[in-house]
């Protein structure tokens, strides 16, 4: 096997690995975004609950 064939096989294997890994990377990023959204939502809910409790305490 000459160098050109070896390089072609390496490049083909690299692209196959990248295609297979792409969905995993997308899922990983989706999970990170969902975690950030959940954290932001939880913080907003906590702030709203604190404001409500504070208003009730003052009444």
mmCIF file of the N, C-alpha and C atoms, coordinates in Angstrom:
data_MODEL
# 
_entry.id   MODEL 
# 
loop_
_atom_site.group_PDB 
_atom_site.id 
_atom_site.type_symbol 
_atom_site.label_atom_id 
_atom_site.label_alt_id 
_atom_site.label_comp_id 
_atom_site.label_asym_id 
_atom_site.label_entity_id 
_atom_site.label_seq_id 
_atom_site.pdbx_PDB_ins_code 
_atom_site.Cartn_x 
_atom_site.Cartn_y 
_atom_site.Cartn_z 
_atom_site.occupancy 
_atom_site.B_iso_or_equiv 
_atom_site.pdbx_formal_charge 
_atom_site.auth_seq_id 
_atom_site.auth_comp_id 
_atom_site.auth_asym_id 
_atom_site.auth_atom_id 
_atom_site.pdbx_PDB_model_num 
ATOM 1   N N  . UNK A 1 1  ? 0.855   -1.174 0.000  1.00 0.00 ? 1  UNK A N  1 
ATOM 2   C CA . UNK A 1 1  ? 0.000   0.000  0.000  1.00 0.00 ? 1  UNK A CA 1 
ATOM 3   C C  . UNK A 1 1  ? 0.902   1.238  0.000  1.00 0.00 ? 1  UNK A C  1 
ATOM 4   N N  . UNK A 1 2  ? 0.586   2.182  -0.883 1.00 0.00 ? 2  UNK A N  1 
ATOM 5   C CA . UNK A 1 2  ? 1.427   3.369  -0.941 1.00 0.00 ? 2  UNK A CA 1 
ATOM 6   C C  . UNK A 1 2  ? 0.896   4.456  0.005  1.00 0.00 ? 2  UNK A C  1 
ATOM 7   N N  . UNK A 1 3  ? 1.636   5.536  0.102  1.00 0.00 ? 3  UNK A N  1 
ATOM 8   C CA . UNK A 1 3  ? 1.284   6.605  1.037  1.00 0.00 ? 3  UNK A CA 1 
ATOM 9   C C  . UNK A 1 3  ? -0.063  7.236  0.725  1.00 0.00 ? 3  UNK A C  1 
ATOM 10  N N  . UNK A 1 4  ? -0.378  7.372  -0.562 1.00 0.00 ? 4  UNK A N  1 
ATOM 11  C CA . UNK A 1 4  ? -1.648  7.997  -0.943 1.00 0.00 ? 4  UNK A CA 1 
ATOM 12  C C  . UNK A 1 4  ? -2.825  7.156  -0.446 1.00 0.00 ? 4  UNK A C  1 
ATOM 13  N N  . UNK A 1 5  ? -2.744  5.851  -0.608 1.00 0.00 ? 5  UNK A N  1 
ATOM 14  C CA . UNK A 1 5  ? -3.813  4.971  -0.138 1.00 0.00 ? 5  UNK A CA 1 
ATOM 15  C C  . UNK A 1 5  ? -3.921  5.005  1.384  1.00 0.00 ? 5  UNK A C  1 
ATOM 16  N N  . UNK A 1 6  ? -2.794  5.049  2.056  1.00 0.00 ? 6  UNK A N  1 
ATOM 17  C CA . UNK A 1 6  ? -2.792  5.108  3.518  1.00 0.00 ? 6  UNK A CA 1 
ATOM 18  C C  . UNK A 1 6  ? -3.457  6.387  4.000  1.00 0.00 ? 6  UNK A C  1 
ATOM 19  N N  . UNK A 1 7  ? -3.093  7.496  3.371  1.00 0.00 ? 7  UNK A N  1 
ATOM 20  C CA . UNK A 1 7  ? -3.684  8.783  3.754  1.00 0.00 ? 7  UNK A CA 1 
ATOM 21  C C  . UNK A 1 7  ? -5.185  8.775  3.476  1.00 0.00 ? 7  UNK A C  1 
ATOM 22  N N  . UNK A 1 8  ? -5.595  8.208  2.349  1.00 0.00 ? 8  UNK A N  1 
ATOM 23  C CA . UNK A 1 8  ? -7.016  8.144  2.018  1.00 0.00 ? 8  UNK A CA 1 
ATOM 24  C C  . UNK A 1 8  ? -7.780  7.324  3.060  1.00 0.00 ? 8  UNK A C  1 
ATOM 25  N N  . UNK A 1 9  ? -7.204  6.225  3.498  1.00 0.00 ? 9  UNK A N  1 
ATOM 26  C CA . UNK A 1 9  ? -7.866  5.399  4.511  1.00 0.00 ? 9  UNK A CA 1 
ATOM 27  C C  . UNK A 1 9  ? -7.952  6.128  5.848  1.00 0.00 ? 9  UNK A C  1 
ATOM 28  N N  . UNK A 1 10 ? -6.893  6.838  6.205  1.00 0.00 ? 10 UNK A N  1 
ATOM 29  C CA . UNK A 1 10 ? -6.896  7.595  7.462  1.00 0.00 ? 10 UNK A CA 1 
ATOM 30  C C  . UNK A 1 10 ? -7.955  8.695  7.411  1.00 0.00 ? 10 UNK A C  1 
ATOM 31  N N  . UNK A 1 11 ? -8.017  9.411  6.286  1.00 0.00 ? 11 UNK A N  1 
ATOM 32  C CA . UNK A 1 11 ? -9.006  10.483 6.132  1.00 0.00 ? 11 UNK A CA 1 
ATOM 33  C C  . UNK A 1 11 ? -10.417 9.905  6.167  1.00 0.00 ? 11 UNK A C  1 
ATOM 34  N N  . UNK A 1 12 ? -10.652 8.792  5.496  1.00 0.00 ? 12 UNK A N  1 
ATOM 35  C CA . UNK A 1 12 ? -11.971 8.164  5.493  1.00 0.00 ? 12 UNK A CA 1 
ATOM 36  C C  . UNK A 1 12 ? -12.365 7.731  6.904  1.00 0.00 ? 12 UNK A C  1 
ATOM 37  N N  . UNK A 1 13 ? -11.431 7.160  7.640  1.00 0.00 ? 13 UNK A N  1 
ATOM 38  C CA . UNK A 1 13 ? -11.717 6.747  9.018  1.00 0.00 ? 13 UNK A CA 1 
ATOM 39  C C  . UNK A 1 13 ? -12.008 7.957  9.892  1.00 0.00 ? 13 UNK A C  1 
ATOM 40  N N  . UNK A 1 14 ? -11.256 9.033  9.698  1.00 0.00 ? 14 UNK A N  1 
ATOM 41  C CA . UNK A 1 14 ? -11.474 10.258 10.472 1.00 0.00 ? 14 UNK A CA 1 
ATOM 42  C C  . UNK A 1 14 ? -12.880 10.807 10.227 1.00 0.00 ? 14 UNK A C  1 
ATOM 43  N N  . UNK A 1 15 ? -13.287 10.878 8.951  1.00 0.00 ? 15 UNK A N  1 
ATOM 44  C CA . UNK A 1 15 ? -14.624 11.379 8.644  1.00 0.00 ? 15 UNK A CA 1 
ATOM 45  C C  . UNK A 1 15 ? -15.706 10.466 9.201  1.00 0.00 ? 15 UNK A C  1 
ATOM 46  N N  . UNK A 1 16 ? -15.494 9.162  9.158  1.00 0.00 ? 16 UNK A N  1 
ATOM 47  C CA . UNK A 1 16 ? -16.474 8.230  9.718  1.00 0.00 ? 16 UNK A CA 1 
ATOM 48  C C  . UNK A 1 16 ? -16.623 8.443  11.221 1.00 0.00 ? 16 UNK A C  1 
ATOM 49  N N  . UNK A 1 17 ? -15.512 8.662  11.898 1.00 0.00 ? 17 UNK A N  1 
ATOM 50  C CA . UNK A 1 17 ? -15.558 8.912  13.346 1.00 0.00 ? 17 UNK A CA 1 
ATOM 51  C C  . UNK A 1 17 ? -16.272 10.227 13.632 1.00 0.00 ? 17 UNK A C  1 
ATOM 52  N N  . UNK A 1 18 ? -15.987 11.259 12.848 1.00 0.00 ? 18 UNK A N  1 
ATOM 53  C CA . UNK A 1 18 ? -16.622 12.563 13.059 1.00 0.00 ? 18 UNK A CA 1 
ATOM 54  C C  . UNK A 1 18 ? -18.130 12.490 12.827 1.00 0.00 ? 18 UNK A C  1 
ATOM 55  N N  . UNK A 1 19 ? -18.546 11.755 11.799 1.00 0.00 ? 19 UNK A N  1 
ATOM 56  C CA . UNK A 1 19 ? -19.978 11.612 11.524 1.00 0.00 ? 19 UNK A CA 1 
ATOM 57  C C  . UNK A 1 19 ? -20.653 10.861 12.666 1.00 0.00 ? 19 UNK A C  1 
ATOM 58  N N  . UNK A 1 20 ? -20.007 9.846  13.186 1.00 0.00 ? 20 UNK A N  1 
ATOM 59  C CA . UNK A 1 20 ? -20.581 9.074  14.289 1.00 0.00 ? 20 UNK A CA 1 
ATOM 60  C C  . UNK A 1 20 ? -20.604 9.885  15.577 1.00 0.00 ? 20 UNK A C  1 
ATOM 61  N N  . UNK A 1 21 ? -19.626 10.749 15.776 1.00 0.00 ? 21 UNK A N  1 
ATOM 62  C CA . UNK A 1 21 ? -19.532 11.515 17.022 1.00 0.00 ? 21 UNK A CA 1 
ATOM 63  C C  . UNK A 1 21 ? -20.449 12.732 17.020 1.00 0.00 ? 21 UNK A C  1 
ATOM 64  N N  . UNK A 1 22 ? -20.850 13.219 15.864 1.00 0.00 ? 22 UNK A N  1 
ATOM 65  C CA . UNK A 1 22 ? -21.650 14.443 15.784 1.00 0.00 ? 22 UNK A CA 1 
ATOM 66  C C  . UNK A 1 22 ? -22.935 14.372 16.607 1.00 0.00 ? 22 UNK A C  1 
ATOM 67  N N  . UNK A 1 23 ? -23.743 13.316 16.507 1.00 0.00 ? 23 UNK A N  1 
ATOM 68  C CA . UNK A 1 23 ? -24.965 13.276 17.323 1.00 0.00 ? 23 UNK A CA 1 
ATOM 69  C C  . UNK A 1 23 ? -24.670 13.303 18.824 1.00 0.00 ? 23 UNK A C  1 
ATOM 70  N N  . UNK A 1 24 ? -23.576 12.693 19.251 1.00 0.00 ? 24 UNK A N  1 
ATOM 71  C CA . UNK A 1 24 ? -23.231 12.706 20.676 1.00 0.00 ? 24 UNK A CA 1 
ATOM 72  C C  . UNK A 1 24 ? -22.872 14.112 21.119 1.00 0.00 ? 24 UNK A C  1 
ATOM 73  N N  . UNK A 1 25 ? -22.134 14.843 20.278 1.00 0.00 ? 25 UNK A N  1 
ATOM 74  C CA . UNK A 1 25 ? -21.776 16.218 20.609 1.00 0.00 ? 25 UNK A CA 1 
ATOM 75  C C  . UNK A 1 25 ? -23.023 17.088 20.667 1.00 0.00 ? 25 UNK A C  1 
ATOM 76  N N  . UNK A 1 26 ? -23.938 16.898 19.731 1.00 0.00 ? 26 UNK A N  1 
ATOM 77  C CA . UNK A 1 26 ? -25.171 17.680 19.710 1.00 0.00 ? 26 UNK A CA 1 
ATOM 78  C C  . UNK A 1 26 ? -26.001 17.391 20.952 1.00 0.00 ? 26 UNK A C  1 
ATOM 79  N N  . UNK A 1 27 ? -26.087 16.134 21.352 1.00 0.00 ? 27 UNK A N  1 
ATOM 80  C CA . UNK A 1 27 ? -26.846 15.769 22.546 1.00 0.00 ? 27 UNK A CA 1 
ATOM 81  C C  . UNK A 1 27 ? -26.196 16.364 23.785 1.00 0.00 ? 27 UNK A C  1 
ATOM 82  N N  . UNK A 1 28 ? -24.881 16.354 23.843 1.00 0.00 ? 28 UNK A N  1 
ATOM 83  C CA . UNK A 1 28 ? -24.162 16.933 24.979 1.00 0.00 ? 28 UNK A CA 1 
ATOM 84  C C  . UNK A 1 28 ? -24.466 18.421 25.105 1.00 0.00 ? 28 UNK A C  1 
ATOM 85  N N  . UNK A 1 29 ? -24.394 19.148 23.978 1.00 0.00 ? 29 UNK A N  1 
ATOM 86  C CA . UNK A 1 29 ? -24.688 20.580 24.007 1.00 0.00 ? 29 UNK A CA 1 
ATOM 87  C C  . UNK A 1 29 ? -26.147 20.839 24.353 1.00 0.00 ? 29 UNK A C  1 
ATOM 88  N N  . UNK A 1 30 ? -27.043 19.998 23.860 1.00 0.00 ? 30 UNK A N  1 
ATOM 89  C CA . UNK A 1 30 ? -28.467 20.140 24.183 1.00 0.00 ? 30 UNK A CA 1 
ATOM 90  C C  . UNK A 1 30 ? -28.683 19.962 25.681 1.00 0.00 ? 30 UNK A C  1 
ATOM 91  N N  . UNK A 1 31 ? -28.011 18.993 26.275 1.00 0.00 ? 31 UNK A N  1 
ATOM 92  C CA . UNK A 1 31 ? -28.129 18.774 27.720 1.00 0.00 ? 31 UNK A CA 1 
ATOM 93  C C  . UNK A 1 31 ? -27.612 19.973 28.507 1.00 0.00 ? 31 UNK A C  1 
ATOM 94  N N  . UNK A 1 32 ? -26.509 20.553 28.065 1.00 0.00 ? 32 UNK A N  1 
ATOM 95  C CA . UNK A 1 32 ? -25.968 21.733 28.751 1.00 0.00 ? 32 UNK A CA 1 
ATOM 96  C C  . UNK A 1 32 ? -26.959 22.888 28.678 1.00 0.00 ? 32 UNK A C  1 
ATOM 97  N N  . UNK A 1 33 ? -27.509 23.120 27.492 1.00 0.00 ? 33 UNK A N  1 
ATOM 98  C CA . UNK A 1 33 ? -28.470 24.220 27.329 1.00 0.00 ? 33 UNK A CA 1 
ATOM 99  C C  . UNK A 1 33 ? -29.703 23.986 28.193 1.00 0.00 ? 33 UNK A C  1 
ATOM 100 N N  . UNK A 1 34 ? -30.200 22.759 28.228 1.00 0.00 ? 34 UNK A N  1 
ATOM 101 C CA . UNK A 1 34 ? -31.367 22.456 29.063 1.00 0.00 ? 34 UNK A CA 1 
ATOM 102 C C  . UNK A 1 34 ? -31.058 22.665 30.539 1.00 0.00 ? 34 UNK A C  1 
ATOM 103 N N  . UNK A 1 35 ? -29.867 22.283 30.981 1.00 0.00 ? 35 UNK A N  1 
ATOM 104 C CA . UNK A 1 35 ? -29.493 22.493 32.380 1.00 0.00 ? 35 UNK A CA 1 
ATOM 105 C C  . UNK A 1 35 ? -29.430 23.973 32.719 1.00 0.00 ? 35 UNK A C  1 
ATOM 106 N N  . UNK A 1 36 ? -28.896 24.774 31.813 1.00 0.00 ? 36 UNK A N  1 
ATOM 107 C CA . UNK A 1 36 ? -28.830 26.221 32.039 1.00 0.00 ? 36 UNK A CA 1 
ATOM 108 C C  . UNK A 1 36 ? -30.240 26.802 32.112 1.00 0.00 ? 36 UNK A C  1 
ATOM 109 N N  . UNK A 1 37 ? -31.114 26.369 31.210 1.00 0.00 ? 37 UNK A N  1 
ATOM 110 C CA . UNK A 1 37 ? -32.495 26.858 31.229 1.00 0.00 ? 37 UNK A CA 1 
ATOM 111 C C  . UNK A 1 37 ? -33.198 26.472 32.524 1.00 0.00 ? 37 UNK A C  1 
ATOM 112 N N  . UNK A 1 38 ? -32.997 25.249 32.980 1.00 0.00 ? 38 UNK A N  1 
ATOM 113 C CA . UNK A 1 38 ? -33.624 24.802 34.220 1.00 0.00 ? 38 UNK A CA 1 
ATOM 114 C C  . UNK A 1 38 ? -33.098 25.580 35.412 1.00 0.00 ? 38 UNK A C  1 
ATOM 115 N N  . UNK A 1 39 ? -31.806 25.851 35.432 1.00 0.00 ? 39 UNK A N  1 
ATOM 116 C CA . UNK A 1 39 ? -31.214 26.621 36.524 1.00 0.00 ? 39 UNK A CA 1 
ATOM 117 C C  . UNK A 1 39 ? -31.770 28.038 36.541 1.00 0.00 ? 39 UNK A C  1 
ATOM 118 N N  . UNK A 1 40 ? -31.860 28.665 35.376 1.00 0.00 ? 40 UNK A N  1 
ATOM 119 C CA . UNK A 1 40 ? -32.402 30.025 35.293 1.00 0.00 ? 40 UNK A CA 1 
ATOM 120 C C  . UNK A 1 40 ? -33.858 30.045 35.737 1.00 0.00 ? 40 UNK A C  1 
ATOM 121 N N  . UNK A 1 41 ? -34.613 29.055 35.327 1.00 0.00 ? 41 UNK A N  1 
ATOM 122 C CA . UNK A 1 41 ? -36.023 28.978 35.714 1.00 0.00 ? 41 UNK A CA 1 
ATOM 123 C C  . UNK A 1 41 ? -36.167 28.770 37.215 1.00 0.00 ? 41 UNK A C  1 
ATOM 124 N N  . UNK A 1 42 ? -35.345 27.915 37.783 1.00 0.00 ? 42 UNK A N  1 
ATOM 125 C CA . UNK A 1 42 ? -35.402 27.663 39.227 1.00 0.00 ? 42 UNK A CA 1 
ATOM 126 C C  . UNK A 1 42 ? -35.040 28.916 40.007 1.00 0.00 ? 42 UNK A C  1 
ATOM 127 N N  . UNK A 1 43 ? -34.051 29.649 39.551 1.00 0.00 ? 43 UNK A N  1 
ATOM 128 C CA . UNK A 1 43 ? -33.664 30.892 40.233 1.00 0.00 ? 43 UNK A CA 1 
ATOM 129 C C  . UNK A 1 43 ? -34.783 31.916 40.159 1.00 0.00 ? 43 UNK A C  1 
ATOM 130 N N  . UNK A 1 44 ? -35.423 32.026 38.991 1.00 0.00 ? 44 UNK A N  1 
ATOM 131 C CA . UNK A 1 44 ? -36.538 32.967 38.843 1.00 0.00 ? 44 UNK A CA 1 
ATOM 132 C C  . UNK A 1 44 ? -37.686 32.575 39.768 1.00 0.00 ? 44 UNK A C  1 
ATOM 133 N N  . UNK A 1 45 ? -37.972 31.283 39.849 1.00 0.00 ? 45 UNK A N  1 
ATOM 134 C CA . UNK A 1 45 ? -39.037 30.816 40.742 1.00 0.00 ? 45 UNK A CA 1 
ATOM 135 C C  . UNK A 1 45 ? -38.690 31.089 42.197 1.00 0.00 ? 45 UNK A C  1 
ATOM 136 N N  . UNK A 1 46 ? -37.436 30.901 42.579 1.00 0.00 ? 46 UNK A N  1 
ATOM 137 C CA . UNK A 1 46 ? -37.007 31.180 43.954 1.00 0.00 ? 46 UNK A CA 1 
ATOM 138 C C  . UNK A 1 46 ? -37.159 32.658 44.280 1.00 0.00 ? 46 UNK A C  1 
ATOM 139 N N  . UNK A 1 47 ? -36.776 33.523 43.346 1.00 0.00 ? 47 UNK A N  1 
ATOM 140 C CA . UNK A 1 47 ? -36.904 34.970 43.568 1.00 0.00 ? 47 UNK A CA 1 
ATOM 141 C C  . UNK A 1 47 ? -38.374 35.351 43.706 1.00 0.00 ? 47 UNK A C  1 
ATOM 142 N N  . UNK A 1 48 ? -39.235 34.772 42.875 1.00 0.00 ? 48 UNK A N  1 
ATOM 143 C CA . UNK A 1 48 ? -40.665 35.068 42.951 1.00 0.00 ? 48 UNK A CA 1 
ATOM 144 C C  . UNK A 1 48 ? -41.242 34.590 44.281 1.00 0.00 ? 48 UNK A C  1 
ATOM 145 N N  . UNK A 1 49 ? -40.830 33.415 44.721 1.00 0.00 ? 49 UNK A N  1 
ATOM 146 C CA . UNK A 1 49 ? -41.315 32.888 46.000 1.00 0.00 ? 49 UNK A CA 1 
ATOM 147 C C  . UNK A 1 49 ? -40.840 33.761 47.152 1.00 0.00 ? 49 UNK A C  1 
ATOM 148 N N  . UNK A 1 50 ? -39.598 34.216 47.096 1.00 0.00 ? 50 UNK A N  1 
ATOM 149 C CA . UNK A 1 50 ? -39.080 35.096 48.150 1.00 0.00 ? 50 UNK A CA 1 
ATOM 150 C C  . UNK A 1 50 ? -39.851 36.408 48.187 1.00 0.00 ? 50 UNK A C  1 
ATOM 151 N N  . UNK A 1 51 ? -40.144 36.963 47.020 1.00 0.00 ? 51 UNK A N  1 
ATOM 152 C CA . UNK A 1 51 ? -40.896 38.221 46.961 1.00 0.00 ? 51 UNK A CA 1 
ATOM 153 C C  . UNK A 1 51 ? -42.300 38.029 47.511 1.00 0.00 ? 51 UNK A C  1 
ATOM 154 N N  . UNK A 1 52 ? -42.926 36.916 47.162 1.00 0.00 ? 52 UNK A N  1 
ATOM 155 C CA . UNK A 1 52 ? -44.271 36.629 47.664 1.00 0.00 ? 52 UNK A CA 1 
ATOM 156 C C  . UNK A 1 52 ? -44.254 36.453 49.174 1.00 0.00 ? 52 UNK A C  1 
ATOM 157 N N  . UNK A 1 53 ? -43.298 35.689 49.675 1.00 0.00 ? 53 UNK A N  1 
ATOM 158 C CA . UNK A 1 53 ? -43.204 35.472 51.121 1.00 0.00 ? 53 UNK A CA 1 
ATOM 159 C C  . UNK A 1 53 ? -42.936 36.776 51.853 1.00 0.00 ? 53 UNK A C  1 
ATOM 160 N N  . UNK A 1 54 ? -42.103 37.611 51.282 1.00 0.00 ? 54 UNK A N  1 
ATOM 161 C CA . UNK A 1 54 ? -41.800 38.904 51.895 1.00 0.00 ? 54 UNK A CA 1 
ATOM 162 C C  . UNK A 1 54 ? -43.046 39.778 51.941 1.00 0.00 ? 54 UNK A C  1 
ATOM 163 N N  . UNK A 1 55 ? -43.817 39.779 50.864 1.00 0.00 ? 55 UNK A N  1 
ATOM 164 C CA . UNK A 1 55 ? -45.050 40.572 50.823 1.00 0.00 ? 55 UNK A CA 1 
ATOM 165 C C  . UNK A 1 55 ? -46.060 40.050 51.835 1.00 0.00 ? 55 UNK A C  1 
ATOM 166 N N  . UNK A 1 56 ? -46.163 38.741 51.969 1.00 0.00 ? 56 UNK A N  1 
ATOM 167 C CA . UNK A 1 56 ? -47.097 38.149 52.939 1.00 0.00 ? 56 UNK A CA 1 
ATOM 168 C C  . UNK A 1 56 ? -46.659 38.478 54.358 1.00 0.00 ? 56 UNK A C  1 
ATOM 169 N N  . UNK A 1 57 ? -45.352 38.432 54.612 1.00 0.00 ? 57 UNK A N  1 
ATOM 170 C CA . UNK A 1 57 ? -44.838 38.738 55.950 1.00 0.00 ? 57 UNK A CA 1 
ATOM 171 C C  . UNK A 1 57 ? -45.121 40.185 56.339 1.00 0.00 ? 57 UNK A C  1 
ATOM 172 N N  . UNK A 1 58 ? -45.089 41.085 55.379 1.00 0.00 ? 58 UNK A N  1 
ATOM 173 C CA . UNK A 1 58 ? -45.331 42.499 55.660 1.00 0.00 ? 58 UNK A CA 1 
ATOM 174 C C  . UNK A 1 58 ? -46.810 42.788 55.893 1.00 0.00 ? 58 UNK A C  1 
ATOM 175 N N  . UNK A 1 59 ? -47.685 41.951 55.372 1.00 0.00 ? 59 UNK A N  1 
ATOM 176 C CA . UNK A 1 59 ? -49.128 42.189 55.489 1.00 0.00 ? 59 UNK A CA 1 
ATOM 177 C C  . UNK A 1 59 ? -49.651 41.884 56.869 1.00 0.00 ? 59 UNK A C  1 
# 
